[in-house]
């Protein structure tokens, strides 16, 4: 069975979530060809991830993000390829685009899948309720539409050659162009990307204030990591939404996650399930996060976090 994968990219560099979707698609296709669709530019290196043919949709509209316009490109690419399934990464963009595709084709969408078996009907396993349970379901559709839960499948290279490239211009309607990104507010320059950081230090309501994040920022800098936060913090206005870890924020998969003053609500833990190790710091010994942590420290984060930073500097000879 042929599978078409929607590939996100930034300046030609494929997004990690799309490379994960390609690994998922290769397994689902069971050795059959994997096609990829990209809009605007031609992403680099897709042959190494098993792409046989890359379809590039070209249109002036793709100079900015327009979800319905991207969805129309997916629909027309599907008509060209006649795949059994269309797969995309299960992040905000992928889920939004595929929801538009499902609406255009009047088909069901299985979002946030962690596994799938082709068949009639196909069987999928997907994350529900913020990651608190897994649902097994049958997908009855002539064209299967799937998104892949971020970090559920590891991206992996294969011994593939350069893919064939086919370009086309989709027919976009006024409705496809009704919603577009017309401007962006850039995040502060410098630092490590939250999504890609190997270490993330997060603060929750227990930090107490925006100024209280100074100790969180210091530890993150010492560890070469990124600063994250809980939803309660963004609601309070202490940190921007871009720093939020959770179901409605960024999903992360660092080597080490250090949540400080975060209780461990299901919605937050849905965003850090991919972490290889969790070191929780909380004054409440009954906080739910300790049930999910690999290591835990019960204590005031404003005492514990500076003490950790001091020991790191001491170990490095900084006094």
Protein Blocks (a to p, Z undefined) as FASTA:
>chain_A
ZZddddddeehiacfklmmmmmmmmmmnnopacddddehiacehklmnopabdcddddfk
lmpccfklmmmmmmmmmmmnopabdcddfbfklmmmmmmmmmmnopacdehiabdceddd
ddddddeehhpaccddddddfbdcddddehkaccddddddddddddddddddfklmmpcc
fbdcdddeedjdfklpcbdcdddfknopaklmmmmmmmmmmnopacdddfklmmnopacf
klpgcjklccdddfbdcdehiaoiaklmmmmmmpmbdcdddfblkbmklmmpmbdcdddf
klmmmmmmmmmmmmnonZZ
